[in-house]
Amino acid sequence: MNWARTTAFALSVVLTAGSFTAVAAATEVPAVCASGPASSPKPEHAVVVEPGVPLSAKTSEHPPGTTFWLPGGRHTLADDPYGQVIPKDGNVYLGGTGAVLDGRGINRAAFTQHAKDVVIRGLTIRGFAAPQDQGVVNHDSGEHWVIEGNVIEDNRGAAMMAGPRQEVLGNCLRNNGQYAINAYRAGGGITGLVVEGNEIAGNNTDDWEKKVPGCGCSGGAKFWAVDGADIRGNWVHHNHGAGLWADTNNNDFVIEDNLIEDNEAEALFYEISYNLIVRGNTFRRNALVLGRDFAARGNNFPIAAVYLSESGGEPRIRARTDMIEIAENVFEDNWGGLTLWENADRFCNSPSNTSTGTCTRVVASPSDCAPETIARQPAYDDCRWKTQRVNVHDNVFRSAPGCTGLCGRMAVLSNYGTYPSWSPYQGNVVSEAVTFHQDNEWFSNTYVGHWSFVAHDASRSLDVAAWRAAPYGQDRCSTFDGAGGCPAR
């Protein structure tokens, strides 16, 4: 597949005297897969590792801080699944023009263990056979690895894992069996993650959601318990699943200036997590496969380009914001816009919490959410991951041509709480809270084309007038096909 391009065009809307005009707003994105790896000339002080010479052995022979240069050609590791390179602190690995590190379907990982300050640049890394949920590069989530200007493609598992202060810069991360990036570290502790200027395309070739239904283990990039991440200027496209998926107790994410398009599921799925800024992105043609599948099965859940599931702003958790702010983005031709969802049956200690054994970040211990205490404050509030303090403003939403029925929807809703028997959240308690009492607000947006709205529960479908009227009162100062807005001051 040739997806190469350097500029994508998003649709903005200019309002003039009650009419609207579509104008192209350029969104610059990297086409690094077309450019290939950022090869390096041989540094004067580098150790040269010719094809056929084991890189792992050369690494063990030299002290920390050594720079290794791989000239063009096919480089391989030992004929052993556990043949791998174990860097030392400060090691640098540079690829010359045409340098390929090939796992040949034999080796599980390329670079492993816990060294700090490792740099990997200018290599094509392919053909490794990482197992499910494991990665080829930085397999053990070492600290402050800089992974820059590489092509990491056609591997099983994830192209890479992530560690604290990792920098993922200008890479082509495509056609890997599970993820491009799996930002997971046993015990947590990933902070200060930077993912910038990469092309993340065509990942989850092994179709993990089909192999393990409900595993939640697919897509372009997955983040688990990351505290502080900047994801900017990436082109995330054609992934088989969600483009970006932050799952379980993530916090302090800034996702800006990305082009996220043509992913089979959501462009962004932010799940049981906190404090997020989504700003200046273009979301195009996402969730069409997932939305059509739901519609064909008669499932009326509002599939959307951006899906917030039990996620919200929390002032008690330190971050650059104490809200979820979704602002100044362009949404074009996606299955739906945004869905704000809260599962009334999913909370700390509930059997319905699929993140087994995990509690909210504002509870000292899961025992605080025991059946005999959860109905009393502060446990009653603190044991739920809340979809709260979400502001959606100054975005452009353009529905897909011919969209009617279950596409082109915006939603804020919950289910009717039923489980477990000791849950204090049964009935419409959470539906009422997420819809009316948790400071979730749309305002000053621009809508073009067909849009409908879902509020409170999946059965409550609203037109524009009902969405804006009491008791919902949403989208003040927004325009719909050029009508509406607020008077100029």
Secondary structure, 3 states (H helix, E strand, C coil): CCCCCCEEEEEEEEEECCEEEEEEEEEECCCHHHHCCCCCCCCCCCEECCCCCCHHHHHHHCCCCCEEEECCEEEECCCCCCCCECCCCCCEEEECCCEEEECCCCCCCCECCCCCCCEEECCEEECCECCCCCEEECCCCCCCCEEECCEEECCECEEEECCCCCEEECCEEECCCCCCEEECCCCCCEEEEEEECCEEECCCCCCHHHHCCCCCCCCCEEECCEEEEEEECCEEECCCCCCEEEECCCEEEEEECCEEECCCCCCEEEECCEEEEEECCEEECCCHHHHHHHHHCCCCCCCCCEEEECCECCCCCCCCCCCEEEECCEEECCCCCEEEEECCCCCCCCCCCCCCCCCCCCCCCHHHHCCCCCCCCCHHHHCCCCCCCEEEECCEEECCCCCCCCCCEEEEEECCECCCCCCCCCECHHHHHHHHHCCCEEECCEEECCCEEEEECCCCEECHHHHHCCCCCCCECCEECCEECCCCC
